[in-house]
Amino acid sequence: MRYFIELSYNGKNYHGWQIQPDAISVQEEINKAISTVLQKNIIVVGAGRTDTGVHAEQMFAHFDIDIKLDDQYIYKFNSVLPEDIVVSDLQAVADDKHVRFDALSRTYEYRIWLGRNPFLLEGSWQLHHQKLSISKMNKAASILLEYENFQAFSKVRTEVKTFNCSVTNAEWRQEGNLLIFRISANRFLRNMVRAIVGTLVDVGSGAITVEDFRTVILSKNRSNAGLSVPAKGLFLTAITYKDE
């Protein structure tokens, strides 16, 4: 039987989702916990790959096991997982359902705190002395929906078959001192959201214009885009499937 698990995690202590040599990852911790509980070697498949230090408010993974599991296993998994990784749901699904390939869209949020807040150091990028034009940043963000190739915002020397992504939503909103960028797409490139945010902040600060932002996209050149903002402000917030 195949099972989907829904989980969340604070990425501060992890070198991203995916297992890698000589570095602790979220996937490795989940594999160990589920294998310990089920007394079998379990390798979970994730719906995506968050980078080092990136958080997830909603992530999905699947694994196969030849026994029937019920909700009590949610508690059992959490009892052996680190406190910064939490499983919230467990569902049996069709054997051919895949957390990654069946996902229709993914949504990320990037959070900026305008000023200083000692309690938000780990979950936001804090800008102390910079004034930003939210209206200009939203005008530039809307341009993302006009294009598919986002090589300009992709990590250099990344191995992908295509740089095309279908962005369906990209907007900024402000809640007091908290500035939140939300973007949804069918897929994302490595470092894409952080590079987009860095370039949009350049628009907001006046370092480049809204039309310059369009030129960056058309250039397909990462060196023309802005800085890659800190990972600690980035959250994977939602993954959608055809059959919820």
N, C-alpha and C positions, 0 to 999 in steps of 0.2 A: 504494500500500500504506500501511496505517496502522501506526504503531509506538508502543508504550508505552515510555517510559523511566522507570526508578526512580532517584531521586536523593535527596540529603541536602544540607543547607546550614546554615551558621551565619548567622543573620539580623542579626548586629550591624551590618554595614555596608550594610544594604539597607532601603529604605522599603517593606518587604513584598514579597509575591510579584508582585502585578499591576503591569504597566507604567503609569506615570503621568508627566505632563509635569514636566520639571525635577527629577527625582528618580530615583536609580538603584534598580532593582528586580531581583529574582532572575529573573523571566521575561525581562526585557530581556537579561540576560547569557547566558541559555541560548539565546535566539533568535539572538544574535550568534554564539555559538560554533558552533551546529549549522549556521547559514547559511554560516559561514566554511568549515567542513569539507566540506559538501555542495555548496558553490558555487551555492546557490539560496536565495531568500528564504523562510525557514522561520519560521512563527509557531506556537509550541507552545501547547496548551491545558492548563491545570493542573487538578488534581483539587480544588483549593480555593484560598482566598486567605488566606495568613497576613499578619498586620499587621506594621508596622514593628518591627524588632528581634526578632521571633519566629523560633524555629529550627524546622527539620524534620529528624527522623531518618529519616523515610520520606515521600516525596512522589512522586506520579506525574504525568506529563504525556504528551500524545500529539501526534503530528504526522504529516502525510502526505507521501510522496515516491514518485516513480515508478521507483525503483531498489531492488534488493535490498540490504539491509544485514546485516552479520554482527557478531559480537562484537568484532571489531577496531575498530569504530567507537566503542565505549565508551572505549577508550584515546585515540582521536583527539579525541573531544569533550572529555575531561578535559585533554588537552594544551593546549587553548586556553581552557579555563574558568579563572576565578579559583580559588585554592586553597581558598576557603571554600565552593565548590559542587562536588559530586562526583556523577557519574553512575555507578551501580553495576550497572545491568542494561538490556538493550535487547531487546524482544520484538515480533515481528510479530503483529498481532491482526486480527480481522475488521474490515472497513471501517466497520461500524456501531457498533463498541465505543467507548464514550466514558468518559474518565477521571473526569469529574465526575458525569455522570448515572447511570453504572453502578456507582458506588461504593455499597456497602451500609452501611458505617459508617466513622467516623473516630475515632481515639483521641488525646487530648492528655494530656500530663503537665505539672504545674506543680511546680517544685522549690524548696523553701525550705531554707536552711541555718540551723540554730539555733546562732547564734554568729557567729564571724568566721573566714573562710578566704580568704586572698589568692589562692588558685589557683582558686576557684570564683566569683570576682566577676562573670564574664561569663555564667555558666550557672545562676545561682540568685539568689533574693531572700534577703538575709541579715537575719535578725532577731536583734538583739544582746541585748535585755533584755526579752524577752516570753515568758512561760510560756503554753503552749497545752494545752487538754484535747483530746487526739486522739479520745477516745471521744465527746465531745459533737460534735466536727466530723464524725465518721462518722455519728452519729445524724441530724444535719442534712443531710448529703450524701445519705443514703438517701431523704430526702423528695423529692429531685429526680426519682426514678423514678415518683412518684405523679402528676406533672403534665406537661403538654405545652406550655403557653404560658410562655415565658421572657422576656417583654418587660421584666420588671424588671431583667434582666441584659444587655439589649441597648443598644448605643451609641445615643444619642438622635439623631433625625433621620436614621436609616438607612432606605434604600428597600428594603423586603422585602415580599413578598406575604403572608407569614404569619410569626408569631413562634413557631410550633409546632415543636418538636423532640422526637424520641423518644429519651430518655436510657436506655440499657440498663445502664450501670455507672457508679458514682461512689463512690470510696472513697479514704481516706488510708492510707498505711502509713509506718512510720518505720524507717529503717536508720541506727542511730547518731544522728548529728546531722542527717542528711538526712531531710527530710519531703517525701513525694511524694504529690500528688493526681492520681489517674488518672480520666478521664471518657471514656466512649464514647457516641456518638449517631449517628443517621443524618445529621444536619447540625448546624451551629452558627451562631449569630448573631454579628455583629461585636462583639468585646470580651466575649463571653459568658463564656468560661472565666475570664478575669482578674477579672471582676466577681463571679462565683460564689466564686472563691478569696478575694477580699477580704472578702466577706460571711461566708464560713465561718471565716475567721480572727477576725472579730468574735465569732463564736460561741465559738471556742476560747479567746479571751481573756476572755470573760465580759461583753463589751460589750453583746451581745444574747443571748437565749435560743434554744434549739432551736425553740420554737414561734414566736418572733419571725421566724425564718428562713422558716417556712411563710407567715407573714403578708406578708413581703416578696414572695414569689412571687405570692401572691394579689392583691397591690396592683397588679401590672403597671406599676409606677412605678420608673424607674431611680433617682430621687432617694432612694428608701427603702433601696436596696441599699448595700453597702460600697464602699470605694475600688477602683479598677482597679489591681491590683498590677502591678509593672514587667514589661515584655514579656520581658526577658532570662531570666526563669525559666520561660518557656512553650515547650514542645516538641510539635510534631505528631509522634507516634511510630508511628502505623500507619493504613493505609487498607486496607479489605478489599473484595474483589470476589467475586461468585458463583463465577466460574471463576478460581481462583488461577493 
